[in-house]
Amino acid sequence: MFKLKRILQFALVLFYGTQKLWAQNGSQVEMADAMRSSGKIYVLLAVILAIFAGMIVLLIYMERRLKRVEDAQKTSLLSDKRQLDSF
């Protein structure tokens, strides 16, 4: 029963979310047209791309650093286990 209820909730959320997309009747977005004509859309695109690139670089850096810490911890645990086994 619980699983069916969750499926129905998901279906309702999905239906209502897509209903808003259908409400747009193909009208042009005036703000985007104005920004495109003045060239500011390219500045916006560059800023968004720079932010995403920065986030990706940060995630890669953090992943490498975390891997080093995990390897150091694993090495430390193995050396501790060897010391205990030697007694």
C-alpha positions as CSV (number, residue, x, y, z in Angstrom):
1,M,0.0,0.0,0.0
2,F,2.8,2.4,0.9
3,K,4.6,1.7,-2.3
4,L,1.5,2.4,-4.4
5,K,0.9,5.6,-2.5
6,R,4.5,6.8,-3.3
7,I,4.1,5.9,-6.9
8,L,0.8,7.9,-7.1
9,Q,2.5,10.9,-5.4
10,F,5.3,10.8,-7.8
11,A,2.9,10.6,-10.8
12,L,1.0,13.6,-9.5
13,V,4.1,15.7,-9.0
14,L,5.3,14.7,-12.5
15,F,2.0,15.5,-14.1
16,Y,1.7,18.9,-12.4
17,G,5.3,19.8,-13.2
18,T,4.8,19.1,-16.9
19,Q,1.5,20.9,-17.0
20,K,3.3,24.2,-16.4
21,L,5.5,23.4,-19.4
22,W,2.4,23.0,-21.6
23,A,1.1,26.3,-20.4
24,Q,3.8,28.1,-22.4
25,N,2.2,28.8,-25.7
26,G,5.4,29.3,-27.7
27,S,5.7,33.0,-27.1
28,Q,9.2,34.5,-27.4
29,V,11.0,35.5,-24.3
30,E,11.6,39.3,-24.7
31,M,14.3,39.5,-22.2
32,A,16.4,36.9,-24.0
33,D,15.9,38.6,-27.3
34,A,17.0,42.0,-25.9
35,M,20.1,40.4,-24.3
36,R,20.9,38.6,-27.5
37,S,20.6,41.7,-29.6
38,S,22.8,43.8,-27.3
39,G,25.4,41.0,-26.9
40,K,24.9,40.6,-23.2
41,I,23.7,37.0,-23.5
42,Y,27.3,36.0,-24.3
43,V,28.6,37.6,-21.2
44,L,25.9,35.7,-19.2
45,L,26.8,32.5,-20.9
46,A,30.5,33.0,-20.1
47,V,29.8,33.7,-16.5
48,I,27.7,30.6,-16.1
49,L,30.3,28.4,-17.9
50,A,33.0,29.9,-15.6
51,I,31.0,29.0,-12.5
52,F,30.4,25.5,-13.7
53,A,34.0,25.0,-14.6
54,G,35.1,26.3,-11.2
55,M,32.7,23.9,-9.5
56,I,34.0,20.9,-11.5
57,V,37.7,21.9,-10.8
58,L,36.8,22.2,-7.1
59,L,35.1,18.8,-7.0
60,I,38.0,17.1,-8.7
61,Y,40.5,18.8,-6.3
62,M,38.4,17.7,-3.3
63,E,38.1,14.2,-4.6
64,R,41.8,13.8,-5.0
65,R,42.5,15.3,-1.6
66,L,39.9,13.0,0.0
67,K,41.4,10.0,-1.7
68,R,44.8,10.9,-0.2
69,V,43.3,11.1,3.2
70,E,41.5,7.8,2.8
71,D,44.7,6.1,1.6
72,A,46.7,7.5,4.5
73,Q,44.0,6.2,6.9
74,K,44.0,2.8,5.3
75,T,47.8,2.6,5.5
76,S,47.6,3.7,9.2
77,L,45.0,1.0,10.0
78,L,47.1,-1.7,8.2
79,S,50.2,-0.7,10.2
80,D,48.3,-0.7,13.4
81,K,46.9,-4.2,12.6
82,R,50.4,-5.5,11.9
83,Q,51.7,-4.1,15.2
84,L,48.8,-5.9,17.0
85,D,49.5,-9.1,15.2
86,S,53.2,-9.0,16.1
87,F,52.3,-9.2,19.9
